[in-house]
């Protein structure tokens, strides 16, 4: 192999190695403060946005060890100072200790969470995506002791199954059916309408309703309350790493367009390697620009039916434009084939079918 070729290969390896180092280096925001005093209502994500270009990378700013549960508890009043350790920016905490006039140490407020849990708490409990065939085999609500067709808190309902005394169940109604782009079933959305406890067990069990979010009707199904419905407040965001891009499956609230702090469904789940805390960048596919017979570019909205037909069967006169960055989301709940995420950064409206990929800090637009 000639010397020039060896030099080119060596240069390529050096550049590749540098790109990996750069991708893992935190980029501080221009004009960042040197310190910050934590306020009530702050989140770790919000605080990191004062310092970082990519606030989702706050675990690295704090030097978080992902193997340690709830590694950093930060409280209102704590002063955070930006320092550099081995050339890397880090936030260190000076605890704030409040004392009463008598000198007694006062109890602190609750530690601040990674994100505002009020935004996702209803979905942690109320929304699930399950296999449709499995859901249809679950115990069914037959009716209740009251004459009303709708049942609310305090009512006793009848369940077509022998349930265990004292167990707590959720009552669910069926929502949307989700399918992949290839038409494969991803499951059915089921929404919690009420919760209750078994007060009598038998072939037809009795459940007393303890809470309700919507009226309960005959034909609903009951499922054991999930243990993971009380998830940790301390999500540790990290770049999603899956074998193929995910996409936006649906808006939780049936919106046509979604923005910051809206909740959506992804078309990938536990079986695809998605985990809580995974962060995705959101992109809209770039449009195909057709070159007409005169050699001029024609925008999609300006195409004739002939040009549109021709572009669909030939790639020689069609040029794909770059994908357009929309924002970032973080996954907070995972099912077998789908997940739920919260849009944390939003530069343009997000729509169903937008592409979700591993965040890349090398993207200048982000």
HELIX and SHEET records of a PDB file:
HELIX    1   1 UNK A    3  UNK A   23  1                                  21    
HELIX    2   2 UNK A   44  UNK A   51  1                                   8    
HELIX    3   3 UNK A   55  UNK A   57  5                                   3    
HELIX    4   4 UNK A   58  UNK A   62  1                                   5    
HELIX    5   5 UNK A  117  UNK A  119  5                                   3    
HELIX    6   6 UNK A  121  UNK A  126  1                                   6    
HELIX    7   7 UNK A  132  UNK A  136  1                                   5    
HELIX    8   8 UNK A  227  UNK A  229  5                                   3    
HELIX    9   9 UNK A  270  UNK A  272  5                                   3    
HELIX   10  10 UNK A  300  UNK A  302  5                                   3    
HELIX   11  11 UNK A  305  UNK A  313  1                                   9    
SHEET    1   A 3 UNK A  35  UNK A  37  0                                        
SHEET    2   A 3 UNK A  79  UNK A  85 -1                                        
SHEET    3   A 3 UNK A  88  UNK A  94 -1                                        
SHEET    1   B 4 UNK A 127  UNK A 130  0                                        
SHEET    2   B 4 UNK A 185  UNK A 200 -1                                        
SHEET    3   B 4 UNK A 168  UNK A 179 -1                                        
SHEET    4   B 4 UNK A 221  UNK A 224 -1                                        
SHEET    1   C 5 UNK A 127  UNK A 130  0                                        
SHEET    2   C 5 UNK A 185  UNK A 200 -1                                        
SHEET    3   C 5 UNK A 205  UNK A 212 -1                                        
SHEET    4   C 5 UNK A 156  UNK A 159 -1                                        
SHEET    5   C 5 UNK A 141  UNK A 144 -1                                        
SHEET    1   D 7 UNK A 238  UNK A 239  0                                        
SHEET    2   D 7 UNK A 278  UNK A 284  1                                        
SHEET    3   D 7 UNK A 324  UNK A 334 -1                                        
SHEET    4   D 7 UNK A 339  UNK A 346 -1                                        
SHEET    5   D 7 UNK A 263  UNK A 266 -1                                        
SHEET    6   D 7 UNK A 246  UNK A 251 -1                                        
SHEET    7   D 7 UNK A 355  UNK A 358 -1                                        
SHEET    1   E 3 UNK A 297  UNK A 298  0                                        
SHEET    2   E 3 UNK A 288  UNK A 291 -1                                        
SHEET    3   E 3 UNK A 318  UNK A 320 -1                                        
END                                                                             
